[in-house]
Amino acid sequence: MLRSNVEELLKQCTSRFVKSQIMPQARKWDENKQYPLENMKKFAELGLLGLRIPKKYGGSGRGLLDAVIVLEQIAKADASTAVNLHVQLNASPLFVMLYSGEEVKRKLLPALVSGKALFSMAQTEPEVGSNLTELRTLARVEGSYYVVNGTKTMITMGSIAHVHLVYLRFDDDNSIGCLLLEKETKGFSVGKSENFLGLRGLGSTELVFQDCRVPKENLLLKGPGSLRKMLTLFNGTRVGLASISLGIAGAAFEEALKYSKLRTISGKPLIAFQGLQWKLADMAITLEAMKHLVYSAAKDTKLNGFPDQFTSSAARIFSSEGAIKIANTALDIFGGYGYSKEFPMERYLREAKGMTFVGGTIDVLRNAIGSYLSKKNM
Ligand SMILES: Cc1cc2nc3c(=O)[nH]c(=O)nc-3n(C[C@H](O)[C@H](O)[C@H](O)COP(=O)(O)OP(=O)(O)OC[C@H]3O[C@@H](n4cnc5c(N)ncnc54)[C@H](O)[C@@H]3O)c2cc1C
């Protein structure tokens, strides 16, 4: 599935790093609901934060496929760390690259590469999740500033990020758009921290904006067509999320396969029983299909460099649901031990379930596919 030696090398280097630096600590981070900030520092040192940032801003200018390779490997050890990195690779900084002025790019992109400016992406509000056209956070135009009021909730990296990409409504033209709000802005505060079932290392919090004055140069998108542009960027974001589900599923499958060869019943390994072989066979088939969907979506650039709505949504829906099935069966294969926190199987299942919500629910993506199909000429 990987096309070049560079891609294969990236996979192997990331995998080695993950096994030594992330895997041994993932259980502790999950139990303590701890945001592993040290990972971001290591990612900066390894050049991973700049993976997709153009060379002229200090990055290496690589594409979505490379991000997917890295995220899959990291998610095998800790899906929270992968989601946090995903936001830096496939979400907010891409908006800056595409829609910011040169001065803002020069300020923020090199700072991201060095780990000094980490981003969040803030869409969800306490009363508005799936339907972004109903957002209530409001930006009022006042001279050379936007004055922002509202609350966001469940924001990954909310407690850590230096720059929040905020989706909101503009009062003058009623359009949905977005701007960058820096954490030092007066009137900004971090609200309550989330206590999720899984993905507990995301640093997820509420964000509260009370008369925050944001300079106009921090505007990214406003006016007719802005929401459409934001949604096109989501196509790439979905593939990044799908690769994290793929990583979780891969880890669960590998653990279950290993265990089925070691654990014996009546002198025979579990894998000698046909009932268990069938479970493992179904897991292997699902995993293979997930890989094909995710990697072909990551290579698809037909929409101005982004994958299209169908390809990206299909990859994310299938991978999210596949990861839940695989993690659930893998837990079963471990018997009662699978249900114990001594083993990572129960964490994989909690992480897999969480991935159906991050970046919007997969049910809403089915609507995206429905709308794509209704417009498609067969
Ligand atoms: C671990 C985690 C991390 C997150 N990180 C972020 C983040 O970084 N930034 C951010 O902005 N948000 C984040 N979120 C929030 C997430 O994006 C929202 O939870 C999601 O968009 C759904 O919104 P909601 O929770 O308000 O559900 P609602 O919109 O209230 O939906 C409730 C239910 O209705 C279904 N539904 C809604 N509309 C339709 C429809 N038209 N047709 C069919 N079914 C529908 C949904 O699928 C869901 O099952 C995160 C959430 C989690 C759990």
The ligand as an SDF file (V2000), in Angstrom:
LIG
                    3D

 53 58  0  0  0  0  0  0  0  0999 V2000
  -13.5610   12.5830   22.1740 C   0  0  0  0  0  0  0  0  0  0  0  0
  -14.1890   13.7780   21.5440 C   0  0  0  0  0  0  0  0  0  0  0  0
  -13.3810   14.7930   21.0060 C   0  0  0  0  0  0  0  0  0  0  0  0
  -13.9780   15.9210   20.4340 C   0  0  0  0  0  0  0  0  0  0  0  0
  -13.1730   16.9200   19.9280 N   0  0  0  0  0  0  0  0  0  0  0  0
  -13.7500   18.0520   19.4290 C   0  0  0  0  0  0  0  0  0  0  0  0
  -12.9450   19.1480   18.9660 C   0  0  0  0  0  0  0  0  0  0  0  0
  -11.7170   19.1150   19.0090 O   0  0  0  0  0  0  0  0  0  0  0  0
  -13.5680   20.2470   18.4700 N   0  0  0  0  0  0  0  0  0  0  0  0
  -14.9200   20.3380   18.4110 C   0  0  0  0  0  0  0  0  0  0  0  0
  -15.4170   21.3580   17.9580 O   0  0  0  0  0  0  0  0  0  0  0  0
  -15.7290   19.3250   18.8620 N   0  0  0  0  0  0  0  0  0  0  0  0
  -15.1650   18.1960   19.3670 C   0  0  0  0  0  0  0  0  0  0  0  0
  -15.9520   17.1760   19.8300 N   0  0  0  0  0  0  0  0  0  0  0  0
  -17.3870   17.3080   19.7490 C   0  0  0  0  0  0  0  0  0  0  0  0
  -17.9680   16.5240   18.5430 C   0  0  0  0  0  0  0  0  0  0  0  0
  -17.5450   17.1200   17.3420 O   0  0  0  0  0  0  0  0  0  0  0  0
  -19.5060   16.5260   18.7060 C   0  0  0  0  0  0  0  0  0  0  0  0
  -19.8020   15.7090   19.8090 O   0  0  0  0  0  0  0  0  0  0  0  0
  -20.1970   16.0300   17.4410 C   0  0  0  0  0  0  0  0  0  0  0  0
  -20.0400   16.9340   16.3770 O   0  0  0  0  0  0  0  0  0  0  0  0
  -21.7090   15.8260   17.6930 C   0  0  0  0  0  0  0  0  0  0  0  0
  -22.2900   16.9360   18.2520 O   0  0  0  0  0  0  0  0  0  0  0  0
  -23.1960   16.7800   19.5610 P   0  0  0  0  0  0  0  0  0  0  0  0
  -22.3920   16.0320   20.5780 O   0  0  0  0  0  0  0  0  0  0  0  0
  -23.6860   18.1280   19.9330 O   0  0  0  0  0  0  0  0  0  0  0  0
  -24.3910   15.8500   19.1110 O   0  0  0  0  0  0  0  0  0  0  0  0
  -25.7410   16.2880   18.3740 P   0  0  0  0  0  0  0  0  0  0  0  0
  -25.4500   17.1740   17.2120 O   0  0  0  0  0  0  0  0  0  0  0  0
  -26.6890   16.7950   19.4050 O   0  0  0  0  0  0  0  0  0  0  0  0
  -26.2580   14.8910   17.8430 O   0  0  0  0  0  0  0  0  0  0  0  0
  -26.9000   13.9330   18.6820 C   0  0  0  0  0  0  0  0  0  0  0  0
  -27.1860   12.6660   17.8730 C   0  0  0  0  0  0  0  0  0  0  0  0
  -28.0030   12.9820   16.7250 O   0  0  0  0  0  0  0  0  0  0  0  0
  -27.3650   12.5010   15.5390 C   0  0  0  0  0  0  0  0  0  0  0  0
  -27.6490   13.4720   14.4720 N   0  0  0  0  0  0  0  0  0  0  0  0
  -27.4710   14.8030   14.4950 C   0  0  0  0  0  0  0  0  0  0  0  0
  -27.8760   15.3420   13.3360 N   0  0  0  0  0  0  0  0  0  0  0  0
  -28.3090   14.3370   12.5590 C   0  0  0  0  0  0  0  0  0  0  0  0
  -28.8700   14.2590   11.2540 C   0  0  0  0  0  0  0  0  0  0  0  0
  -29.0460   15.3450   10.4970 N   0  0  0  0  0  0  0  0  0  0  0  0
  -29.2180   13.0260   10.7740 N   0  0  0  0  0  0  0  0  0  0  0  0
  -29.0320   11.9150   11.5250 C   0  0  0  0  0  0  0  0  0  0  0  0
  -28.5280   11.9250   12.7720 N   0  0  0  0  0  0  0  0  0  0  0  0
  -28.1660   13.1210   13.2820 C   0  0  0  0  0  0  0  0  0  0  0  0
  -25.8830   12.4690   15.8660 C   0  0  0  0  0  0  0  0  0  0  0  0
  -25.2170   11.5190   15.0230 O   0  0  0  0  0  0  0  0  0  0  0  0
  -25.9250   12.0040   17.3120 C   0  0  0  0  0  0  0  0  0  0  0  0
  -26.0790   10.6010   17.3550 O   0  0  0  0  0  0  0  0  0  0  0  0
  -15.3950   16.0340   20.4000 C   0  0  0  0  0  0  0  0  0  0  0  0
  -16.1840   15.0290   20.9420 C   0  0  0  0  0  0  0  0  0  0  0  0
  -15.6010   13.9070   21.5130 C   0  0  0  0  0  0  0  0  0  0  0  0
  -16.4750   12.8570   22.1170 C   0  0  0  0  0  0  0  0  0  0  0  0
  1  2  1  0
  2  3  1  0
  2 52  2  0
  3  4  2  0
  4  5  1  0
  4 50  1  0
  5  6  2  0
  6  7  1  0
  6 13  1  0
  7  8  2  0
  7  9  1  0
  9 10  1  0
 10 11  2  0
 10 12  1  0
 12 13  2  0
 13 14  1  0
 14 15  1  0
 14 50  1  0
 15 16  1  0
 16 17  1  0
 16 18  1  0
 18 19  1  0
 18 20  1  0
 20 21  1  0
 20 22  1  0
 22 23  1  0
 23 24  1  0
 24 25  2  0
 24 26  1  0
 24 27  1  0
 27 28  1  0
 28 29  2  0
 28 30  1  0
 28 31  1  0
 31 32  1  0
 32 33  1  0
 33 34  1  0
 33 48  1  0
 34 35  1  0
 35 36  1  0
 35 46  1  0
 36 37  1  0
 36 45  1  0
 37 38  2  0
 38 39  1  0
 39 40  1  0
 39 45  2  0
 40 41  1  0
 40 42  2  0
 42 43  1  0
 43 44  2  0
 44 45  1  0
 46 47  1  0
 46 48  1  0
 48 49  1  0
 50 51  2  0
 51 52  1  0
 52 53  1  0
M  END
$$$$
